[in-house]
């Protein structure tokens, strides 16, 4: 019995040491994250973006998306082009993160804008070639969603946004531990420290053509759009107009018409920027992301399309539901 008690005390001491070390690392990560000049740290600035946009007189517009949006819009150029064309009363801000998915866009809109009473007049959803249907992309970083939601959002995330037992567990772990939520950024940071030319290699991987997937014996189930529909419903309930933008890519890609039908049903506007005049393969740094030269071409194009979409939304009659 004495041996059992001794073993138990030893195990308890080990667990206590592990808990202390984990607690120190967790506190350190929370402190370092607030000071780190990366996308995780940028999240702390998102409420300030909403506050600034709410103070502007005229028409407010927020751009939501992932790295395609971050790379694609040259914001100073967009502002100067809007001013030069007589649309200086259209005030545009951008919230975008690498690797994010529609779930983040929805919760950013809900938490940063709607809940805080800062809803802009226009929401621009910048859709990547992977589409905007339900489901999470391969290699999805659930830490994004954990960092952009709070505990009152947990039931909605678990039962509506994700609805996957494995990912639900990862999300809950990420809500509790910042170390777990930021593990991808920590890993990339360490690799960047130890591996020279890491980003060059990652760009090369992104530029490599994706091999064709083997044909399945049975066709995949049709895509569903519940998250996208909820976002449109939330915008409509808060008197915001939605503009859906199909982002450009180096190679043409198909578009699911169902997403457009749902958008029209909610009175939204669609901008098809998959093919833009003067935008060539040389304007992409990989298969999807625009380089700075391509961003200028895309931004010049959108500087004409966004005001046109605003005008259309003001004169377009909403279809009967």
Beta strands, then each sheet from edge to edge (+ up, - down):
strand 1: 59-65
strand 2: 90-96
strand 3: 122-127
strand 4: 241-246
strand 5: 269-272
sheet 1: 2+ 1+ 3+ 4+ 5+
end
